[in-house]
Amino acid sequence: MKRVAIALFILAFTGFFITGCAGLRVVESDVTAFYNWNAAPPAPGTPYRFERLPSQQVVGAQQDPVEDRARAALARVGMELNPAAARYSVQVRVGTQVIEQVAYGTGYDGFGFATPGVFLAGGNRGAGFGLSFPIGYANTYYRRELTLLVRDLATGQVVFETRAVNDGARNETLAVLSTMMDAALQGFPQPPAGRRRIAVPVQ
């Protein structure tokens, strides 16, 4: 009976631990930000409006969810979407690059060479010529890049620029975009200089 109780406790604890770990997920982004406020940086509640490139205006429906996530992230750092009274404009660009990598297996059996190519061998019994084709597999991953620009409407100058880059094995740009926005705006309006690796929990 005692062994059964111990086994049940271990099973319950393991299940709790696995469930907890499965629920924890963070998105890591490489962030680089620059600022050059003409005067004092924007105070909480500073109004802004979104600005779109001509290409973004053509695909307006695709840009809408991007700006929705940017609006929520900007609100968390104190900026207020108010086009009528805007002091700044915000431009957001998001791109996803699909990258195919060919990974070769480590189980090399000694036949030919470990990489594709042509080989020529010689010896005391003549020469040999052949081809080598190692077995490999394709690995796809996605590189996501977010750029956010803040422009002073009074001067037309860009006063804040931030860029966040993230990659992963799943095609989930919209799903992780909010966390990338929060990473890109960390330290706003005067973030530290240099490249930073920022991890943000997925909401």
N, C-alpha and C positions, 0 to 999 in steps of 0.2 A: 504493500500500500504506500509506503514511504517513497519507493522508487517511482511509482506512478505519479505521485504528487510532484516530485522533483522534475520528472519529465514534462508534466503539464506546465509547470512554471517556466521551464526553459523554452518550451514551445511558444507560450504566450509572450514571453520577453522578446524572443527572436522575431515573432510576428509584429510586435509593437515597434521594434527597432527598424525592421525592414520597411514598414509602412511609413515611419517617420522620415527615413532617408529618401524614400521614393517621393515624398511630398516636398522635400527640400530641393530647390533648383535655382541656380543663379546663372545669369548671362554675363559673360565677361567681354568687355569691349576695350579696344585700344583708343584712347581719347587724346586729342591734341586741340587746345583752345587758345585763342588770342583775343585781346581786347584793347581798345583805344578810345575810351569814352572822351568826347570833346569837353565835357564838363564833369559834374558829379555823376556817378553811375546811377541807373534808374532805381528809384525807390519803390517799395511795395505798392502795387496798384497802378503802376505806370501803364498807360494804354498803348496798344499796338494794333496793327492790322497785318494780314497776310498778303504777300506779294507773290505772283506766279509768273514764271517764264512763259513765253508763247507756247512752247511745247506742253507745258503743264496745263495751260488753259484749254488746249485741244482735248486732252484726256482728263477733263475735270473730275469725272466720277472716280478715277483711280487716285487722284490727288486728295480727294475729300477725306478718306480714312487716315492718310498720313498727317494732314493738318489737324484732324480731330485728336490724334495722339500728341501732336506738338502742343496744341492748346492746353491739354490736361497737364503736360509736363511743365509748360511755362507758367501755368497757374500755381503749380507747386513751388515755384521760385519767386512768385510775387507779381508776375506780369498779368495784365488784364486785356483780353480781346475786346477792343472797342474801336472799330474802324472810324467812326465819326470824329473821335477826339484823339486819334492815334498820334503819338510822337515818334514812333518807330515803325518800320515795316520788318516783317520776318519772312524769310524765304527758306523753304525746306526742300531738300533733294534727297531721294533715297534710290539706291541702285543695288541690284543683286547680280552677282557674277557666278555662273555655274562653272566649276573647275573639275575636270576629269584627271585623276591621277592613276597611273598604272603601277601597281605594286607587285613586285616579283616575290614569289614564295621563298622561304628560307630553306626549304627542304631540297637543296641541290643534291642530285644523285651522282654527280661526277661525269655526266654525259655532256660533251661539248663544253661550252663556257657558261658562266652564271648570268651573262647578259646576252642579248641578241647580237649576232654578228657572223662573220665568216672567219674560219680558222684554217691555217696551213701548217702542217707538221712534217718534220723530216726525221730520218734516222738511218741506221745502218742497213735497213731493209727497204728503203725507198721513202716516198713522200705520201702524205695523205691530205685530202682536201674535203671540206665538209661545211655544213651550216649548223648553227646553234640556235635553237628556239626554246628558251626557258618558259615554263608555264607561269603565267601571272594572272592578275585580275584587276578590273577597273574599280576605282574608288571615287565616288562623286561627293563633293562637298560644296557648300555655298558660302560665298564671301559677300557680306552685306556692308554697305557703306552709307552713312548718314552724314549730311552736311547741313548745318543750320547757320544762316547769316542774319544779323540784325543791322539794319541800316537807319541812320538818323535822317528823318524826313526833312529836317530843316537845312541840312548841309548836303545830303545825298551820299554821305560817306558810310562805309561799313565800319561799325564800331565794335562789333563782336562777331567772332567766327569760331565755330567748333565743329570738329569732325570725329565721328565714332566709327570704328571698323570692328566687325564681328564675323566669325565664320563658324560653321557647324555642318553636321552631316545631314540635317533635315532642311527641307525647303519651307521655312516658317518665318519669313520676313515680317509679316504683319503681327504674328504672335509675339515676337520678341522686340518689336519696334518701340513699345512703351519703355522697356527697360533700357534700350539703347538711347532713347531721348533723355531719360533721367541721368544716365552716365555722361552723356554729352553736356548736360547742363550742371553737372556737379561742380560746386564752387562759384556758380554764377552770382553776381556779374563780374567777379574778379578772380577767376580760377588760377591755380598755380601754373607756372610756366613748365613747358616740357611735356613729353609723352607720358601718359599715365595708364595703367591697367586697372580698370574699375569693374568690380563685380556688383551686380544689382539683382536682388531676388525677383523672380517672376511673380507678378501679382495674380 
